[in-house]
Amino acid sequence: MRKSIIIREMELGAGKPKTCVPITGKTEMEILKEAMLAKEGGADLVEWRVDHFVEVRNFNTVIRIAKSMREILENLPILFTFRTEGCDNAVTQEEYTAINEYVIRKEVVDMIDIELFMGDEVCQNLSRLAHKHNCVVVISNHDFDRTPNEQVIVERLCRMRELGADVPKIAVMPHNAEDVLTLLSATNQYANVHADGPLITMSMNDLGKISRVSGEIFGSALTFGSTVRSSAPGQMHLKDVEIMLDILHTRRER
């Protein structure tokens, strides 16, 4: 039986998928404004996409802003993400590890995103450190070119769990409806056969939008919705996501 995870006052993996707003501001002012909009908009948590921040290599500034975000967000969880997959960030493995280690040790966020293809050693070391500091680990993989076959998707999710993920996450790019069905089928298979906790999956672009709101049916525990700008292809506005989640949830309760 899959267990849910309690993060502050949020229960991830129970009931409706939780809604996460990406914060993609380039400056401190933009970041804090987006945090306020996410709080006012009713998000369950936020993802700080720190790779968009122009001063991302100034670690002390990153920590100061994270603390300011906490004051604004009150008890909403913060997922810290430095995305390199599908982005223009020229960052070494050492730089990637350093900023994540620093943020984990300062205990200013609740969840940390670690990219699967940074390698087993990076994933394991950051996962161990995060757990030592009571930080929930999301290990992720984003394929912006294609949708792997169902078994590859399931194997990647299982590998994430083996490397220390509390919450495995995969996002793939569909080229037709069959690709979307592949992602949904893989999600359902992993959720019902392999999972012992929450997972996050999505099919990107307009074709994959159905996967972003059907998590309660297929097994994905979290979805993303924007308030200012989307952080991935096919991401919808938070309010639209919430309406669809409510409709599907009500239907299941009847």
N, C-alpha and C positions, 0 to 999 in steps of 0.2 A: 504493500500500500504506500502511495506517495505521501510524504510528509510535507507540510507547509513550513515556511520559515517566517519567524516574527522579526521584523526590522523596525525598531522603534514601536510605533503603534500600528504598523501595516503588516498584514498577514499575506505573504506572497505564496500563491499556490492553492488558495481556497476561494471558491466562489468566482465572481467575475474576474477576468484578467485586470490587473492593475494598470493604470495609465501613467506613463512617464513622459515628461516634457523635456526635450533636449535644450540645453542652454548653450548657445553658439556665439555669444557676443565676442567681439574682438577686443573690447576695452573693458575696464572695470565698471564704468558707468553702464554700458550695455548689458554686461553680465548681471549686475544687480537689478536692473530694470526687468530683465527677462525672468529672474528669480521671483520678483514680485508678481509679475503677470501669471506665472505658473501657479503660485500660491493662490492668487485671486481666482484663477480659472478652475480650481478644484482638482488639480493633478494629485495623484497618490504619491508620487516621488518625482525627482528631477535627475537628469543626467547632465553633469557638467562636462561638455566636450571641450576640454582644456586645450586641445590641439588647435582650436580656433583663436585662442588668446594670444595677442601679439607679444606678451611678456612671459610666455610659458617657461622660458629658461631661467626666469628669476624666481627661484623656489620660495623665497620668503614672501614675495608678493602673492604667489599662488596660495600660500597658507593664509595670508591675511584676508584675501578675498573669500576663501572658503569659510572663514570664521564670520565674515560679514553676511555671506549667504545663509549661514546657520541662523543668524539673528532674524533674518527676513522670513525664512522658511519655517522657523520654529521647529516642530517635530516631524516635518517631512523628511524622509531619507534622501541622502545625496549619493548618487552613483558617479564615481570619478572615472573618466575615460580619456585616454590619450590615443586617438585613433590614427593608425598609419595605413591600414588597408583601404585602398580606394581613394586615398588622399595625397596631397602634394607635400607631405611632411618629410623632409630629408633628416631623418633621425637615426642615430646608431642604436644598436641593441643596448649598449652601455648607457646612453642617454635615456632611453626608454625605461630601463630598469631603475636608473637613479631617481627620476622624478616620481615614479610609482612607489619606490621604497621610502622616499622622503615623506610623501603624503600619508602613507600607511603609518609610519612611525609617529607622526604628529597627531594621529587619531582625530582628524577633522572631517572625515567622510565616513559613510556607513557601508558603502559597497565599492569595490574596485573592479574594473574591467581589464582583463589580461588577454592579449591576442594569442590564439593557439599557435599561430605560425611564427611567433617569436622563439619557439623551441621549447622542448620538454624541460630543460634546466631552468629557464626563466619562469615558466609557468609554475613549476614545483616550488622554486625558491620564493617567488612572490606570494604564492598561495599559503605556504607555511607561515611567512611573515604576517600576512593579513590575518590569518586565523589566530595568531599569537596576540594580535591587537584587536580582536573581536570585530573584524571587518569581513563582510560577506563577499565571497569571490564569485565573479562572473567570468568564465573563460569563453571567449567569443571567436567566431570565424565569419568573415564577410566575403562572399564571392560575388563581385560586381560584374562578372562576365557570363556566368552560366549557372545552371542548376545541376549539381552532381546527381548520380542515380541514388535511389532510395537507400540502398545499403551503405553507400559512402557517407551519406548524411547521418545515418544512425551510428555508424562507426566513429565519426568525428564527435558526435555528442557523447558517446561512451568514453572516448579517449579524454575528453575534457573532464569528465567526472573522475577518471583515474588520476589525472594530473592535479586534482585538488579543487575543482569547481564545485561550489555549492549550487550554482545555477549555470548549466551549460547554455550557450546561445549560438544560433546560426542564422544567417541571413543570406539568401541566394537570389540570383537574378533569373527570372523566367523569360523565355522567348515565345511561349505559347501556353495554352490552358493546361496541357499535359504536364508542363513543368510545375505549375502551381499545384496540381493534384499530387505530384511526386513529393513536394515539400509537405503537404498536408498529411499524406499517407505516412511519410517518415516520422512526422511529429506524433501521429497517432500510435505508430508502432513503438517508438521509444517510450512514450508516456505510459503505455499499457504493459510493456514487456520489460523494459530496462530501468525506468526511472524510479528513484527512491526520494525524489524531491522535485522542486519546480524546474521548468525549462522555459526557454524563450526561443521561438522560431518565427520567421517571417519570409514571405516571398515578396520581393521588391517591385518597384515600378507600378504603373496603373494596373497591369495585369494581376499583380499579386495583392491588391488591396483587400480582397476577401479574407486573406490569411491574417490580416492585421486585426480583424474584428471577430474571428471565429475561434479564438483560442480556447474558450470555455468548452467547445465541442471537441476539438482535436487534441488539446492538452497544453497549449502555450499559456504561460501564467502572466505575461506582461506584454503590453503593446505601447507604441510610441505615438504621441500626437503633438503637433506644434502649436505654439501661440504666436510666434513671430516669424520664424522661417524653419523649413524642414531641414533635417540633418541627413536624410536618405531619400532615394527615389521612391515615390509612391506614398510617402508619409502624409497623413491627413491632419486637418485641424483638430485640436483636442475636443472641441464641442461636438464635431461630427462623429468622432470615434466614440465618445460617451453615449451619444444617442443610439448608435448601432449596438454597442455592448448591452445597453439597457433593454433594447428590443429582443435580442437573442436570449438574454438572461431571463426575461419575463416568459418567453415561449417555453424555455426549459423547465420553469417552475410550475407550469400548468399541468 
